[in-house]
Amino acid sequence: MAVATRGKDIKRVLCVAEKNDAAKGIAEIMSNGRSRRNVTVTMTSVSGHLLGLEFKAPFQKWHSCNPVLLFDAEVEKYCPDNMTQIKRTLEKEVRQCQALIIWTDSLTQFICSRSGTNSSSYDFATFLYVCSHISNIQVFRAKFSEITPNSIQRACETLTEPDANISDAVDVRQELDLRIGASFTRFQTLRLQKIFPASLANQLISYGSCQFPTLGFVVERFKAIQAFIPETFYKIKVLHEFEEDTVEFSWKRNRLFNHTACLVLYQICMEDPIATVTSITSKPKSKWRPLPLDTVELEKLASRKLRINAKETMKIAEKLYTQGFISYPRTETNIFPATLALGPLVEQQTNSPAWGTFAQRVLDQPGGPNPRQGKNSDQAHPPIHPTKYTGTLQGNEARVYEFIVRHFLACVSQDALGQETVVDIDIAQEKFSTSGLMIIARNYLDVYPYDRWTAKVIPVYEQGSQFQPSAIEMVDGQTSPPQLLTEADLISLMEKHGIGTDATHADHIETIKSRMYVGLTPDQRFLPGELGMGLVEGYNSMGYEMSKPTLRSELEADLKLVSEGTKDKRSVLQHHIQKYKAVFIESVRKAKKLDEALSPYLGAAQEITEAEQQDMEIPLPVRKCPNCGRDMVLKKKREGNSKYLSCVGFPACKTAVWFPDMVLEVSRDDSVCPTCQPRPVHMSVSVLQ
């Protein structure tokens, strides 16, 4: 298979995929089944995170510094111990090559969406890091959505250069998640373990800017149920027995909340209880076939219809993809591109004893496969669809594959057709109606058992005719509270508010479960735990509503602009660091509100010593560092009580101000030196010997 690198004197090419199975499948296709090692084109994979991001050594230990310093502490990329050998192998191989082709599917997703997750951060940045000391090597990206001969051939012929803007956006996301998560997690954990030692002595109390809004949705629904006050309503219904069936006519007013008003209208009806048929309308009725399948719909429908949670669903889908059975399962697209030939995909499914007959019907229908199209496209991957037929799968893998196939066949077939008849009647000038449905053609329903459309037969009525109802009843009921969220409901809210991505929804949900912030009821609905309730209520009482999606949504919008090249990486990073740092400082100042919110759930808060309280306080900036421009704060020496000014950028910046031995005490007040503007220096008070 030809590889169009557009380079001169390229004799050896290294191809790197994300996963072992993907590398094997691509190599088989590229070599026409004759793959072997150490040939002109070498294929390998990384199978994990080749690079991570961490604070430099002095800040890695939890008690090494006040957590607020993590917003400014230096970070560095590193290769985890378990990936060192892979890194060495890549470096060895790439030295012998003139071109590197990156066969990773996930980074493409970031181009026009929010799905640039950490799993793709090694796409571009990592390989440049690995190859940084190797000159004259060309780097290309292969774009593909399925591991099939046509797709791989197309990828070989349309290689592109990696997009640095996308890599920048991934870097911003990764650094912000590290700084925000580490600072709040250390603060929460260290403080609350001291305040509630009996309940939280060994509990990690994590924070994440996606994790907390996910928890917030669960708590918000639970509190809405708690606050719900049921109201009694009243309505009138009419029954008409006809031969062996009973037809129920619904009141056009639906319901009233005033008992007296409903009773008066009911009595008027009872005084003249003859029903007159005022109109009969019949019209075609369609039940629409499903839209092409994207990731969020796959997660939601698998949770609802198959009872398989989102994390397990995506794990199975990834495996089906690397085995070549389905297209790439992480996509925001629900529109089939005109260039994708659907006929051959449908034809492959005619081999199935279960749905093969229906697949042939799709091929034979006028116009052939006719997909119902959605409105979303990430410009990277098509909707999820089967790429070849298999009958060898077992268990949940077989169930997920069958669902994807049936969904695909349903969306390229035809809507279900029926005839709906609506009958309106009048009793003492009160209006009632009923409807019946006759199914004419089931169409997509024949292959898609996950949808139902039930026929409802009513007798033949004639306009102007009259009849005596079998019964006219006044009934009451009560309004119902909303239900607790299902996993599908929660994913819908995350998608609507831009929390997480199609690649991370399941992970954020699993995190709040594993942290015991939420639990599941027997019918698999989310119920907030005591710790989760207290955390959300505590931050809400501070006024920040960190469990709401606003902060994270703003960040996601800026990341998209960085990936498009319309916003600068550094400015976006600094803006959001400062924004979250300000929220963090205020949260620490109001930390007692967190204690108060958790006390009803975890018991009385334990008093902490003055020294412990001082350790938790945020060091306020005294001045800007003249060397690097970051804040300088007061610190205590390890021995004794004397203080000094230190740059928060230590150890990268070692700027410090050491006070003379004659100084016994130094403190910071809110006044500002009038001669040091526009870089204010807060006055410190010294007591001399």
C-alpha positions in Angstrom: 0.0 0.0 0.0 1.5 3.4 -1.0 2.2 6.0 1.7 2.0 9.5 0.3 4.4 11.4 2.6 5.3 14.1 0.0 8.9 14.0 1.2 12.1 13.5 -0.6 14.6 10.6 0.1 12.3 8.9 2.6 13.5 5.3 2.8 12.1 4.3 6.1 8.9 5.3 7.9 7.8 4.7 11.5 4.0 4.4 12.1 2.8 4.7 15.7 -0.8 3.9 16.8 -2.4 4.4 20.2 -3.3 0.7 20.9 -1.8 -2.6 20.1 -4.9 -4.0 18.4 -5.2 -1.0 16.2 -1.5 -1.2 15.2 -1.9 -4.9 14.4 -5.0 -4.3 12.3 -3.5 -1.3 10.4 -0.3 -3.3 9.7 -2.3 -6.2 8.3 -4.2 -3.9 5.9 -1.2 -1.9 4.8 0.8 -5.1 4.1 -2.1 -7.0 2.5 -1.7 -9.7 5.2 2.0 -10.0 4.8 3.2 -7.8 7.7 6.6 -8.5 9.3 9.0 -6.6 11.5 11.8 -4.3 10.4 10.6 -3.5 6.9 10.4 -0.2 5.1 7.3 0.8 7.0 7.4 -0.2 10.7 4.2 -0.2 12.8 4.2 0.0 16.6 2.0 1.4 19.3 2.3 3.2 22.7 -0.5 1.5 24.6 -0.9 4.1 27.3 0.1 7.6 28.4 3.7 8.1 27.2 3.8 11.5 28.9 2.3 12.8 32.2 2.2 16.3 33.8 3.3 16.8 37.4 4.6 19.5 39.7 8.3 19.6 40.2 9.7 17.6 43.1 9.4 20.2 46.0 5.6 20.5 45.4 4.6 16.9 44.8 4.3 15.9 48.5 1.0 16.9 50.0 2.5 18.7 53.0 5.2 20.4 51.0 3.4 23.7 50.6 0.2 25.6 51.1 -2.1 24.3 48.3 -2.6 27.8 47.0 1.0 27.8 45.8 0.1 25.0 43.3 -1.6 27.6 41.1 1.9 29.1 40.4 4.2 26.1 41.1 6.3 24.9 38.2 5.1 21.8 36.3 7.0 19.5 34.0 6.2 16.7 31.6 7.6 13.3 32.5 7.6 9.7 31.3 6.0 7.3 33.8 8.3 4.3 34.8 6.0 1.8 33.1 6.3 3.7 29.8 10.1 4.2 29.8 10.9 1.2 27.7 8.3 2.2 25.1 9.8 5.7 24.9 13.3 4.2 24.4 11.9 1.9 21.7 10.4 4.9 19.9 13.6 6.9 20.1 15.6 4.0 18.8 13.2 3.3 15.9 12.7 6.9 14.9 16.5 7.5 14.6 16.5 5.1 11.6 13.6 6.9 9.9 13.1 10.0 7.8 9.3 10.2 8.5 7.0 9.6 11.5 3.3 8.9 10.9 1.0 9.2 13.9 -2.0 6.8 13.7 -4.0 8.1 16.7 -7.7 8.5 16.2 -8.6 10.6 19.3 -6.8 13.9 18.6 -8.7 14.4 15.4 -11.8 14.7 17.5 -10.6 17.9 19.1 -10.5 19.9 15.9 -14.1 21.0 16.0 -15.3 19.7 19.3 -14.5 19.6 23.0 -13.1 16.1 23.0 -9.3 16.8 23.2 -8.8 14.6 26.2 -5.6 13.6 27.9 -5.7 10.3 26.0 -4.7 12.3 22.9 -2.2 14.6 24.5 0.7 12.3 23.5 -0.5 12.5 19.8 1.5 15.5 18.7 3.3 16.9 21.7 4.6 13.6 22.9 6.1 12.6 19.6 7.7 15.9 19.1 9.1 15.5 22.6 10.5 12.1 21.7 11.9 13.3 18.4 13.0 16.7 19.5 16.7 15.8 19.4 16.4 14.2 16.0 16.8 16.5 13.0 15.4 16.3 9.5 12.5 14.0 10.4 9.0 14.8 9.0 6.0 14.3 11.2 2.5 13.4 9.7 -0.9 12.5 11.0 -3.1 9.8 9.5 -6.8 10.5 9.8 -9.1 7.5 9.9 -12.4 6.5 11.6 -12.4 2.8 11.0 -9.9 0.0 10.6 -10.9 -1.2 7.1 -8.9 -1.4 3.9 -10.7 1.6 2.2 -10.3 3.8 5.3 -6.6 3.0 5.9 -5.8 3.4 2.1 -7.5 6.8 2.2 -5.5 7.8 5.3 -2.2 6.8 3.7 -3.1 9.0 0.6 -4.2 12.0 2.6 -1.5 12.5 5.3 -1.5 15.9 7.0 0.8 17.8 9.3 -0.2 17.8 13.0 -2.0 20.9 14.2 -0.1 22.8 16.9 -3.2 24.7 18.0 -4.9 21.5 19.0 -1.9 20.4 20.9 -1.9 23.8 22.7 -5.5 23.3 23.7 -4.8 19.9 25.1 -1.8 21.3 27.1 -4.0 24.0 28.6 -6.6 21.5 29.6 -4.1 19.2 31.2 -2.3 21.9 33.1 -5.5 23.5 34.4 -6.9 20.2 35.5 -3.7 19.4 37.4 -3.5 22.8 39.2 -7.2 23.1 40.0 -7.7 19.5 41.0 -4.6 19.2 43.1 -5.1 22.5 45.0 -8.7 21.9 45.9 -8.2 18.2 46.6 -5.4 18.9 49.0 -7.3 21.7 50.7 -10.5 19.7 51.1 -8.8 16.5 52.2 -6.3 17.9 54.7 -8.9 20.2 56.3 -11.8 17.9 56.5 -9.8 15.0 57.7 -8.9 17.1 60.7 -12.4 18.5 61.2 -14.2 15.2 60.9 -11.6 12.5 61.9 -14.1 9.9 62.8 -15.8 9.9 59.4 -13.0 11.1 57.0 -9.7 10.0 58.6 -8.6 8.0 55.5 -10.9 9.5 52.9 -9.6 11.2 49.8 -11.9 14.1 49.1 -11.2 15.0 45.5 -12.2 18.0 43.5 -12.4 18.3 39.7 -13.9 21.1 37.7 -15.9 18.5 35.7 -16.4 16.1 38.6 -18.2 18.7 40.9 -20.8 19.9 38.3 -21.5 16.2 37.6 -22.2 15.8 41.4 -24.1 19.0 41.4 -26.7 17.7 38.9 -27.4 14.7 41.2 -27.7 16.9 44.3 -29.9 19.5 42.5 -32.4 16.8 41.4 -32.4 15.3 44.9 -33.1 18.7 46.5 -35.8 19.4 44.0 -37.5 16.2 45.0 -37.1 17.1 48.7 -38.6 20.6 48.1 -41.5 19.3 46.0 -44.9 19.9 47.5 -47.6 17.8 45.9 -50.8 19.4 44.8 -54.2 17.7 44.4 -55.9 18.1 41.0 -59.3 17.1 39.7 -60.4 16.1 36.2 -63.4 14.6 34.4 -63.2 11.5 32.2 -65.8 9.9 30.0 -66.1 6.1 29.4 -67.9 4.5 26.5 -68.3 0.7 26.3 -68.6 -0.6 22.8 -69.1 -4.3 22.3 -66.1 -5.8 24.3 -64.0 -2.6 24.4 -64.1 0.4 26.6 -63.0 3.8 25.1 -61.8 6.5 27.4 -62.3 10.2 26.4 -59.9 12.7 27.9 -61.0 16.2 29.1 -59.7 19.0 26.9 -59.1 21.1 30.0 -56.8 18.3 31.2 -57.1 19.1 35.0 -58.1 21.8 37.5 -56.6 22.5 40.9 -59.9 24.0 42.2 -62.2 21.3 43.5 -65.3 23.4 43.5 -64.8 24.6 39.9 -64.3 21.0 38.7 -67.3 19.8 40.7 -69.6 22.5 39.2 -68.6 21.5 35.6 -69.0 17.8 36.5 -72.5 18.4 37.7 -73.4 20.3 34.6 -72.3 17.3 32.5 -74.3 14.9 34.6 -77.4 17.0 34.2 -77.3 16.5 30.4 -75.0 13.4 29.9 -75.5 12.9 26.1 -72.3 12.9 24.1 -72.4 14.4 20.6 -69.6 13.6 18.1 -68.4 17.0 16.9 -65.5 16.0 14.6 -63.6 13.0 13.3 -60.2 13.6 11.8 -58.0 11.0 10.2 -54.4 11.8 9.2 -51.2 9.9 8.4 -49.0 9.3 11.4 -45.3 8.6 11.3 -42.9 7.3 13.9 -39.5 8.5 12.9 -36.6 6.2 12.6 -33.6 7.0 14.8 -30.9 9.5 13.9 -27.4 8.1 13.1 -25.6 7.2 16.3 -23.1 9.4 18.1 -21.2 8.7 21.3 -23.6 10.4 23.7 -26.6 8.6 22.2 -24.7 5.3 22.3 -24.0 5.8 26.0 -27.6 6.8 26.9 -29.3 4.2 24.8 -27.1 1.4 26.0 -27.8 2.4 29.6 -31.6 2.6 29.0 -32.1 -0.3 26.6 -29.3 -2.7 27.4 -28.7 -1.9 31.1 -25.0 -1.5 30.4 -23.4 1.5 32.0 -21.6 4.1 30.0 -18.1 3.2 31.1 -18.6 -0.5 30.2 -20.3 0.4 26.9 -17.4 2.5 25.7 -14.9 -0.1 26.8 -16.7 -2.7 24.7 -17.1 -0.2 21.7 -13.4 0.6 21.8 -12.6 -3.1 21.6 -15.1 -3.7 18.7 -13.4 -0.7 16.9 -9.9 -2.0 17.2 -11.1 -5.4 16.0 -12.4 -3.8 12.9 -16.1 -4.5 13.6 -17.4 -0.9 14.0 -16.2 2.6 13.2 -14.5 4.9 15.7 -16.9 5.1 18.7 -16.0 8.6 19.9 -17.8 11.1 17.7 -20.2 14.0 17.9 -21.5 13.5 14.4 -25.0 12.3 13.5 -24.9 13.0 9.8 -23.6 10.5 7.3 -21.2 12.2 4.9 -22.1 11.9 1.2 -18.7 10.2 0.5 -19.5 7.2 2.8 -20.9 4.4 0.7 -23.7 2.9 2.8 -24.8 0.2 0.4 -21.8 -2.1 0.9 -22.1 -1.6 4.7 -25.7 -2.8 4.5 -24.9 -5.6 2.1 -22.5 -7.1 4.6 -25.3 -7.5 7.1 -27.4 -9.6 4.8 -25.3 -12.6 6.1 -26.9 -12.4 9.5 -29.6 -15.0 10.2 -31.2 -12.5 12.7 -31.4 -9.3 10.6 -30.1 -10.3 7.2 -33.6 -10.3 5.7 -34.2 -6.8 6.8 -30.8 -5.6 5.5 -31.9 -7.0 2.1 -35.2 -5.0 2.4 -33.1 -1.9 2.9 -31.1 -2.6 -0.3 -34.3 -3.2 -2.2 -36.3 -0.2 -1.0 -36.6 2.7 -3.5 -33.4 4.7 -3.5 -31.6 2.1 -1.4 -30.2 3.1 2.1 -31.8 6.4 3.0 -30.5 7.8 6.3 -32.4 10.2 8.5 -29.8 12.9 9.1 -29.1 14.9 12.2 -27.6 18.4 12.5 -24.2 17.8 14.2 -20.8 17.1 12.7 -17.4 17.3 14.4 -15.7 17.3 11.0 -13.6 14.4 12.1 -15.5 11.1 12.4 -18.8 9.8 10.9 -21.6 8.4 13.0 -20.9 5.0 14.7 -21.7 2.2 12.3 -20.8 -1.4 11.6 -17.9 -1.9 9.3 -18.3 -5.7 8.8 -20.5 -8.6 9.8 -19.6 -11.0 12.6 -21.5 -13.7 14.3 -18.7 -14.8 16.6 -19.1 -12.4 19.6 -20.4 -13.4 23.0 -22.0 -11.7 26.0 -22.2 -7.9 26.2 -19.9 -7.5 23.3 -22.5 -9.3 21.1 -25.3 -7.2 22.6 -23.5 -3.9 22.0 -22.5 -4.9 18.4 -26.1 -6.0 17.7 -27.5 -2.7 19.0 -25.1 -0.7 16.8 -26.0 -2.8 13.7 -29.7 -2.7 14.3 -29.5 1.1 15.0 -27.6 1.6 11.7 -30.1 -0.5 9.7 -33.0 1.3 11.3 -31.6 4.8 10.6 -31.0 4.0 6.9 -34.5 2.3 6.4 -37.9 4.0 6.5 -40.1 5.6 9.1 -43.0 3.5 10.5 -46.3 4.6 9.0 -49.8 4.6 10.5 -53.2 6.2 10.3 -54.4 8.2 13.4 -58.1 8.9 14.0 -59.1 11.6 16.5 -62.7 11.7 17.8 -63.9 14.9 19.6 -67.2 14.9 21.6 -69.2 17.5 23.4 -71.1 16.9 26.7 -72.9 20.0 28.0 -70.4 22.2 26.2 -67.4 20.4 27.8 -65.0 19.0 25.2 -63.4 15.6 25.3 -61.4 13.5 22.8 -59.9 10.1 22.1 -57.6 8.8 19.5 -56.9 5.5 17.8 -54.0 4.3 15.8 -53.8 1.8 12.9 -50.2 0.7 12.0 -49.9 0.5 8.2 -46.2 -0.3 7.8 -43.8 -1.1 10.7 -40.7 -0.5 8.5 -37.7 0.2 10.8 -39.6 -1.2 13.8 -39.1 -4.7 12.3 -35.3 -4.5 13.0 -35.3 -2.1 16.0 -36.9 -3.8 19.1 -35.7 -0.9 21.3 -38.7 1.2 20.1 -42.4 0.4 20.4 -45.4 1.7 18.6 -48.7 0.1 19.9 -51.9 0.1 17.8 -54.9 1.4 19.7 -58.3 0.4 18.2 -61.4 2.5 18.6 -64.9 1.9 17.2 -66.1 3.7 14.1 -67.9 6.9 15.1 -70.0 9.2 12.8 -69.9 13.0 13.0 -73.1 14.4 14.5 -74.1 11.1 16.1 -74.9 10.9 19.8 -74.4 8.2 22.4 -75.0 7.7 26.1 -71.6 7.4 27.9 -71.2 4.3 30.1 -69.8 6.5 32.9 -68.8 10.1 33.5 -66.4 10.3 36.5 -64.8 13.1 38.4 -61.4 11.8 39.6 -58.6 13.3 41.6 -54.8 12.8 41.7 -51.7 14.5 42.9 -48.8 16.0 41.0 -45.6 13.9 41.2 -42.1 15.1 42.0 -39.4 14.6 39.4 -37.5 11.3 39.6 -33.9 10.8 40.6 -31.5 10.9 37.6 -30.6 7.8 35.7 -27.2 7.5 34.1 -28.7 8.5 30.7 -30.3 11.6 32.3 -27.0 12.6 33.9 -25.1 12.2 30.6 -27.8 14.4 28.8 -27.3 17.2 31.4 -23.5 17.0 31.1 -23.7 17.2 27.3 -26.2 20.1 27.4 -24.0 22.2 29.8 -20.7 21.3 28.2 -19.3 19.3 31.2 -16.7 16.8 30.2 -16.7 15.3 26.7 -18.1 12.3 25.0 -14.8 10.6 25.9 -14.9 11.5 29.6 -18.6 11.5 30.7 -18.4 7.9 31.9 -15.1 8.6 33.8 -16.5 11.6 35.7 -19.6 9.5 36.7 -17.4 6.7 37.9 -15.3 9.1 39.9 -18.2 10.5 41.9 -19.4 6.9 42.6 -16.0 5.7 43.7 -15.5 8.8 46.0 -18.8 7.9 47.6 -20.3 11.3 46.7 -23.2 9.4 45.1 -24.7 6.0 45.2 -27.3 4.0 43.2 -30.8 3.0 44.1 -32.0 -0.6 43.3 -33.5 0.8 40.1 -30.1 2.3 39.1 -30.9 6.0 39.8 -28.3 8.3 41.4 -28.8 9.3 45.1 -26.3 11.8 46.6 -24.3 10.6 49.6 -23.9 12.5 52.8 -20.4 13.7 51.8 -21.6 14.7 48.4 -24.5 16.7 49.8 -22.4 18.5 52.3 -19.7 19.5 49.8 -22.2 20.9 47.4 -24.2 22.7 50.1 -21.0 24.1 51.6 -19.6 25.6 48.4 -23.1 26.9 47.5 -23.4 28.7 50.8 -20.1 30.5 50.1 -21.8 31.9 47.0 -19.6 30.3 44.3 -21.9 27.4 43.3 -18.9 25.4 42.2 -21.2 22.5 41.6 -22.8 24.5 38.8 -21.5 24.2 35.2 -20.7 27.9 34.6 -17.0 27.9 35.4 -16.2 24.8 33.4 -18.4 25.8 30.5 -16.4 29.1 30.1 -13.1 27.1 30.1 -14.4 24.7 27.4 -15.4 27.6 25.2 -11.9 29.1 25.5 -10.3 25.8 24.8 -12.2 25.5 21.6 -11.0 29.0 20.6 -7.4 27.9 21.3 -7.8 24.8 19.2 -9.1 27.0 16.3 -6.1 29.4 16.7 -8.2 32.4 17.6 -7.0 32.6 21.2 -3.5 32.4 22.6 -2.6 29.4 24.7 -0.7 31.4 27.4 -3.3 34.1 27.9 -6.1 31.5 28.2 -4.1 29.5 30.7 -3.2 32.5 32.9 -6.8 33.9 32.8 -8.3 30.6 34.1 -5.5 30.0 36.6 -6.1 33.4 38.1 -9.9 33.0 38.1 -9.8 29.6 39.8 -7.1 30.9 42.2 -9.3 33.7 43.3 -12.2 31.3 44.0 -9.8 29.0 45.9 -8.5 31.9 48.1 -12.1 32.9 49.0 -13.1 29.3 49.5 -10.3 28.9 52.1 -11.3 32.1 53.8 -14.9 30.9 54.1 -14.0 27.3 54.9 -16.1 27.2 58.1 -19.1 27.2 55.9 -17.9 23.9 54.5 -17.6 22.6 58.1 -21.1 23.8 58.9 -22.6 22.2 55.9 -21.0 18.8 56.6 -21.8 18.8 60.3 -25.5 17.7 59.9 -24.2 14.7 57.9 -20.9 13.8 59.6 -21.4 14.9 63.2 -20.1 17.9 65.1 -17.0 19.5 63.7 -13.8 19.0 65.8 -12.1 22.2 67.0 -8.6 22.7 65.6 -5.7 24.4 67.2 -4.6 28.0 66.4 -1.4 26.6 64.9 -3.4 24.2 62.7 -5.6 27.1 61.6 -2.6 29.2 60.7 -1.2 26.3 58.6 -4.4 26.3 56.6 -4.5 30.0 56.0 -3.6 31.4 52.5 -0.4 33.4 52.4 -1.4 36.8 50.9 1.0 38.5 48.4 3.2 41.2 49.8 4.6 42.3 46.4 5.5 41.1 42.9 8.7 39.3 42.4 11.2 41.7 40.6 12.7 38.7 38.8 9.7 36.7 37.4 6.7 38.9 38.2 4.9 36.3 40.4 3.8 36.9 43.9 6.1 37.1 46.9 4.7 35.9 50.2 5.8 35.8 53.8 7.2 32.5 55.0 8.5 31.1 58.3 12.0 29.7 58.5 12.1 26.0 59.4 13.8 26.8 62.7 12.5 29.5 64.9 9.7 32.0 64.3 11.5 34.5 62.0 10.0 35.2 58.6 11.3 36.0 55.1 9.8 37.0 51.7 9.8 34.2 49.1 8.7 34.0 45.5 5.9 31.5 44.9 7.8 30.4 41.8 10.5 28.7 44.0 12.5 26.6 43.1 12.5 27.9 39.5 12.8 31.4 40.9 14.9 31.7 44.0 14.3 35.4 44.7 13.9 36.0 48.4 14.2 38.9 50.9 15.8 37.9 54.2 15.1 40.2 57.2 18.0 41.1 59.5 18.4 39.2 62.8 17.2 42.3 64.7 13.7 41.8 63.3 11.5 39.9 65.7 8.2 40.0 64.0 6.9 40.7 60.5 3.2 41.0 59.4 1.3 42.1 56.4 -1.5 44.6 56.5 -3.9 45.9 53.8 -2.3 49.3 53.3 -0.2 49.8 50.1 3.0 51.8 49.7 2.1 54.9 47.8 5.5 55.1 46.0 5.5 51.6 44.6 2.7 51.8 42.1 1.7 50.3 39.7 3.4 47.2 41.3 1.9 47.6 44.8 3.9 46.6 47.9 1.9 46.0 51.1 3.4 47.6 54.2 4.8 45.2 56.7 5.2 46.0 60.4 8.5 45.1 62.1 9.3 45.0 65.8 13.0 45.7 66.3 15.3 44.6 69.2 
